[in-house]
Amino acid sequence: MASILIIDDDNLMCDTMNRLIRRIGHDTLCAQNLKEGLALVTQHNFDVVFLDVRLPDGNGLELLAWIRDRRHPIAVLILTGSGDRDSALAALKAGADDYLPKDRLSQLG
């Protein structure tokens, strides 16, 4: 069982991902912004973080850099509503493990 954090300001996206991930047996927590996400990452040892790029208090890639500096390895999957190639390349160069357009995820719910 993995411990998974979802950082996304879209309540529907958080609820959908939370439900799907719990259905397959993993633990999840959700954060609505970078500040909440950072607090949770410092308090828990997550295995995976789903991280939105555009958040109310900043860019998710800022938190990605901080997560990459931690000793505990965490897989980071970037979520975005704008799935253009340049953004994907920037996220992967910044250390993301994968880049997922939200429109693909919404098809799973």
VEXPA-925923 format. One record per residue: residue number from 1; z, y, x of N, C-alpha, C, CB in turn. Coordinates in steps of 0.05 Angstrom, whole numbers. Glycine has a CB too. Layout:
# VEXPA-925923
REC/NUM/Z/Y/X/Z/Y/X/Z/Y/X/Z/Y/X
...
***
This chain:
# VEXPA-925923
REC/1/0/-23/17/0/0/0/0/25/18/24/0/-19
REC/2/-18/43/12/-21/68/28/-6/90/13/-50/75/32
REC/3/2/110/29/14/135/18/-7/156/21/40/142/34
REC/4/-15/169/-2/-38/186/-3/-30/213/-14/-60/174/-19
REC/5/-39/235/-1/-35/262/-11/-61/274/-20/-22/280/11
REC/6/-61/286/-43/-85/300/-54/-78/329/-54/-93/289/-82
REC/7/-94/345/-40/-90/374/-39/-114/387/-52/-85/385/-10
REC/8/-111/396/-77/-133/408/-92/-122/425/-114/-151/385/-104
REC/9/-133/449/-118/-124/467/-138/-135/461/-166/-130/495/-131
REC/10/-153/442/-168/-165/434/-193/-147/412/-206/-194/424/-190
REC/11/-132/419/-227/-114/400/-239/-127/375/-249/-100/413/-263
REC/12/-151/378/-261/-165/354/-271/-173/335/-248/-191/363/-286
REC/13/-182/347/-225/-189/330/-202/-164/316/-191/-201/348/-179
REC/14/-141/330/-189/-117/317/-180/-108/295/-199/-94/338/-178
REC/15/-108/300/-224/-100/280/-244/-118/256/-243/-100/292/-272
REC/16/-144/260/-242/-163/238/-241/-159/221/-216/-192/248/-243
REC/17/-159/234/-193/-155/219/-168/-128/205/-167/-157/238/-144
REC/18/-107/218/-177/-81/207/-177/-81/181/-194/-60/227/-189
REC/19/-93/182/-217/-94/159/-235/-110/136/-223/-107/167/-263
REC/20/-133/142/-211/-150/122/-199/-137/108/-175/-177/133/-191
REC/21/-125/125/-159/-112/114/-134/-87/97/-141/-104/137/-116
REC/22/-71/106/-160/-48/91/-169/-56/65/-182/-31/107/-188
REC/23/-78/65/-196/-88/41/-210/-94/18/-190/-114/47/-226
REC/24/-102/26/-166/-107/5/-145/-83/-1/-127/-131/13/-128
REC/25/-60/11/-135/-35/3/-122/-25/21/-99/-39/-23/-111
REC/26/-35/45/-97/-25/63/-75/-7/84/-87/-48/76/-60
REC/27/10/96/-70/28/118/-77/13/144/-73/54/117/-62
REC/28/16/163/-91/3/189/-88/22/212/-94/-22/191/-105
REC/29/17/234/-81/29/260/-88/6/280/-89/51/268/-67
REC/30/10/302/-104/-10/323/-106/2/350/-98/-22/324/-134
REC/31/-14/366/-85/-7/394/-79/-29/412/-89/-2/398/-48
REC/32/-22/436/-98/-42/454/-110/-52/475/-90/-30/468/-133
REC/33/-40/477/-66/-49/497/-47/-41/488/-19/-37/525/-54
REC/34/-49/504/1/-43/497/29/-13/497/35/-57/516/48
REC/35/1/516/24/30/518/30/44/493/20/42/543/16
REC/36/38/484/-5/51/460/-16/42/435/1/43/456/-45
REC/37/16/434/8/6/412/23/19/410/50/-24/415/27
REC/38/22/432/64/35/432/90/64/423/88/34/460/102
REC/39/78/432/67/106/423/63/107/393/60/118/437/39
REC/40/89/382/43/89/353/39/82/337/64/71/346/16
REC/41/62/347/79/54/333/103/76/332/124/29/346/115
REC/42/92/353/125/114/354/144/138/336/135/124/382/148
REC/43/140/331/109/162/315/98/156/285/96/170/325/72
REC/44/131/277/95/123/249/91/103/240/112/111/246/62
REC/45/102/214/115/82/202/133/60/191/116/95/180/151
REC/46/40/207/109/18/199/93/-2/183/111/4/223/80
REC/47/-16/165/98/-37/150/111/-64/164/108/-38/121/101
REC/48/-67/177/84/-92/190/78/-86/216/64/-110/172/59
REC/49/-102/237/70/-101/262/56/-129/269/46/-90/285/75
REC/50/-131/273/20/-155/284/8/-151/315/7/-161/272/-21
REC/51/-168/330/20/-163/358/25/-187/375/15/-158/364/54
REC/52/-182/392/-5/-202/410/-15/-207/432/6/-194/422/-42
REC/53/-231/442/7/-238/463/26/-229/490/15/-268/464/31
REC/54/-236/496/-9/-229/522/-21/-204/520/-37/-253/533/-38
REC/55/-183/533/-27/-157/533/-40/-148/562/-45/-135/517/-23
REC/56/-130/567/-63/-122/594/-70/-111/610/-46/-102/594/-92
REC/57/-98/596/-28/-85/610/-5/-99/605/21/-56/601/-4
REC/58/-124/596/21/-138/593/46/-158/570/46/-119/588/69
REC/59/-168/564/70/-188/544/74/-175/518/83/-209/553/94
REC/60/-182/496/70/-170/470/77/-174/462/106/-181/449/59
REC/61/-196/472/118/-201/464/146/-179/475/164/-228/475/155
REC/62/-165/496/156/-142/506/171/-120/485/173/-131/533/159
REC/63/-115/472/151/-94/451/151/-104/426/165/-87/444/122
REC/64/-130/421/164/-141/398/179/-134/400/209/-172/397/175
REC/65/-137/423/220/-131/427/249/-102/421/254/-138/455/258
REC/66/-84/429/237/-55/424/240/-50/394/238/-39/440/220
REC/67/-62/381/218/-58/352/215/-67/337/239/-72/342/189
REC/68/-89/345/251/-100/331/274/-81/333/298/-127/342/281
REC/69/-64/353/299/-46/357/322/-20/340/319/-38/386/324
REC/70/-16/327/296/8/311/291/5/284/307/12/305/261
REC/71/28/273/313/28/247/327/21/224/308/56/242/339
REC/72/30/225/283/24/204/264/-5/207/255/43/206/239
REC/73/-22/187/260/-50/190/252/-54/189/221/-67/167/264
REC/74/-68/208/211/-73/211/183/-104/213/179/-58/235/170
REC/75/-115/196/162/-143/198/155/-146/222/136/-154/172/142
REC/76/-164/240/142/-168/264/126/-197/264/114/-164/290/142
REC/77/-198/264/88/-224/264/74/-226/291/60/-226/241/53
REC/78/-247/306/68/-251/333/57/-265/331/30/-267/350/76
REC/79/-254/346/10/-266/348/-16/-278/376/-20/-245/342/-39
REC/80/-301/377/-33/-311/404/-39/-330/403/-62/-326/415/-14
REC/81/-330/426/-76/-348/429/-99/-376/437/-90/-338/449/-118
REC/82/-378/447/-65/-404/455/-55/-411/436/-32/-404/485/-45
REC/83/-427/416/-38/-433/395/-18/-457/401/-1/-436/369/-32
REC/84/-458/423/13/-481/429/29/-478/417/57/-486/459/31
REC/85/-500/412/70/-500/399/96/-485/414/118/-529/395/105
REC/86/-487/440/119/-473/456/139/-443/453/137/-481/485/137
REC/87/-433/454/112/-404/451/108/-395/423/116/-397/456/78
REC/88/-411/403/110/-404/376/118/-402/373/148/-424/356/106
REC/89/-422/384/162/-421/382/191/-398/397/203/-448/394/202
REC/90/-391/420/192/-368/436/202/-342/420/198/-366/463/187
REC/91/-339/407/175/-315/391/169/-313/368/188/-315/381/140
REC/92/-335/354/193/-335/331/210/-330/339/239/-361/315/209
REC/93/-341/361/248/-336/372/275/-307/380/278/-355/395/281
REC/94/-294/389/257/-266/398/258/-247/374/257/-260/416/234
REC/95/-258/350/254/-241/326/255/-237/311/230/-215/334/265
REC/96/-251/318/208/-249/303/183/-260/275/187/-263/318/160
REC/97/-248/256/174/-258/229/175/-282/224/156/-236/209/168
REC/98/-284/240/135/-307/239/117/-307/264/100/-306/213/99
REC/99/-329/268/87/-334/292/71/-345/283/44/-354/312/85
REC/100/-331/289/22/-338/279/-4/-343/302/-24/-316/261/-14
REC/101/-368/304/-34/-373/324/-55/-358/315/-80/-403/327/-60
REC/102/-346/334/-94/-330/328/-118/-348/316/-140/-317/353/-128
REC/103/-373/324/-141/-390/313/-163/-392/283/-161/-417/326/-162
REC/104/-391/272/-137/-391/242/-134/-366/230/-144/-396/235/-104
REC/105/-343/243/-138/-317/233/-147/-314/234/-177/-294/248/-133
REC/106/-324/255/-189/-320/258/-218/-334/236/-233/-330/286/-227
REC/107/-354/224/-221/-369/202/-234/-352/176/-235/-394/196/-219
REC/108/-331/175/-219/-313/151/-218/-293/151/-241/-298/150/-192
REC/109/-286/175/-251/-265/177/-271/-274/167/-297/-256/205/-274
***
